[in-house]
Amino acid sequence: MKKLFFIFTVLFSLAACHTAPQTADNQYPQNRILIIFYDAQVGKEPLFKAAQKYGSEILYDYKNLNGAAVRVPDNKTPAKAIKYYKKVPGVLSVEMDKRAYLM
C-alpha cells in the first residue's frame, strides 16, 4: 500500500510540474502591432498622416526614440502593412512588435 501511495504521489507531482510548451502561435496570438522608427529631421507628421490614411490606430508615440507603435487594420495583413510603411518618407525601420527577454 505504501508503494502504491508513493507511486501516485510521484506521478501527481510530475504531472503538476508539467507546462505546455510555448509556440510562436500561442505566444503572440494575432500580433498586429508594428513598431516604426522615423528620421527626426523629417518628423512624425508623414508617418502619422500615412497611418491615418491606411486606417491604422496609433497606439503609442515614442517621443524620445522617434518612433511609434501602430496597429495594423483588420482588413490588411501585417506583411502588406510593413511594405506600405517602409515607403513612407522619413521611415527608417518597420518591425513586428515582439517580446524581448533579458538573460
C-alpha positions as CSV (number, residue, x, y, z in Angstrom):
1,M,0.0,0.0,0.0
2,K,2.9,2.4,0.8
3,K,4.5,1.7,-2.6
4,L,1.2,2.5,-4.4
5,F,0.8,5.7,-2.4
6,F,4.4,6.7,-3.2
7,I,4.0,6.0,-6.9
8,F,0.8,8.0,-7.2
9,T,2.4,10.9,-5.2
10,V,5.4,10.9,-7.6
11,L,3.2,10.8,-10.7
12,F,0.9,13.5,-9.4
13,S,3.9,15.7,-8.6
14,L,5.4,15.2,-12.1
15,A,2.1,16.0,-13.8
16,A,1.6,19.1,-11.7
17,C,5.0,20.4,-12.8
18,H,4.4,20.0,-16.5
19,T,3.6,23.0,-18.5
20,A,2.5,23.2,-22.2
21,P,5.4,24.3,-24.5
22,Q,5.2,27.8,-25.9
23,T,5.0,28.1,-29.6
24,A,5.0,31.1,-31.8
25,D,1.3,30.7,-32.4
26,N,0.2,30.8,-28.8
27,Q,2.9,33.1,-27.6
28,Y,1.9,36.0,-29.8
29,P,-1.7,35.5,-30.8
30,Q,-2.8,37.6,-33.7
31,N,0.1,40.1,-33.3
32,R,-1.0,43.1,-35.4
33,I,1.3,45.8,-33.9
34,L,4.2,47.4,-35.7
35,I,7.0,49.4,-34.2
36,I,8.1,52.1,-36.7
37,F,11.1,54.4,-36.3
38,Y,11.4,57.6,-38.3
39,D,14.1,60.2,-39.1
40,A,13.9,63.0,-36.5
41,Q,14.7,65.7,-39.2
42,V,11.7,64.6,-41.3
43,G,9.5,64.3,-38.2
44,K,6.5,62.2,-37.4
45,E,3.9,64.0,-39.4
46,P,4.3,62.0,-42.6
47,L,4.1,58.7,-40.6
48,F,1.0,59.8,-38.7
49,K,-0.7,61.0,-41.9
50,A,0.1,57.7,-43.6
51,A,-1.2,55.8,-40.6
52,Q,-4.5,57.7,-40.7
53,K,-4.8,57.2,-44.4
54,Y,-4.1,53.4,-44.1
55,G,-6.6,53.0,-41.2
56,S,-4.1,52.2,-38.5
57,E,-4.6,53.1,-34.9
58,I,-1.5,54.9,-33.3
59,L,-1.1,53.1,-30.0
60,Y,2.0,54.9,-28.7
61,D,4.2,57.8,-29.7
62,Y,7.8,57.1,-28.5
63,K,8.9,60.7,-28.3
64,N,12.5,60.1,-27.1
65,L,13.1,57.3,-29.6
66,N,11.5,58.9,-32.7
67,G,9.1,56.0,-33.2
68,A,5.6,54.9,-32.9
69,A,3.5,51.7,-32.3
70,V,0.7,51.3,-34.7
71,R,-2.0,48.6,-35.0
72,V,-2.5,47.0,-38.5
73,P,-6.1,47.3,-39.5
74,D,-8.1,44.1,-39.5
75,N,-8.7,44.2,-43.3
76,K,-4.9,44.4,-44.0
77,T,-2.1,41.8,-43.5
78,P,0.9,42.7,-41.4
79,A,3.2,41.9,-44.3
80,K,1.4,44.4,-46.6
81,A,1.4,47.0,-43.8
82,I,5.2,46.6,-43.4
83,K,5.7,47.2,-47.2
84,Y,3.4,50.2,-47.0
85,Y,5.1,51.9,-44.1
86,K,8.6,51.3,-45.4
87,K,7.6,53.5,-48.4
88,V,6.6,56.5,-46.2
89,P,9.0,59.4,-46.4
90,G,11.3,59.5,-43.3
91,V,10.6,56.0,-42.1
92,L,13.8,54.3,-41.1
93,S,12.6,50.8,-40.0
94,V,9.4,48.8,-39.6
95,E,9.3,45.7,-37.4
96,M,6.6,43.5,-35.9
97,D,6.2,44.0,-32.1
98,K,7.6,41.1,-30.1
99,R,8.7,40.3,-26.7
100,A,12.4,40.6,-25.8
101,Y,13.9,38.7,-22.9
102,L,16.9,39.7,-20.9
103,M,19.2,36.8,-19.9
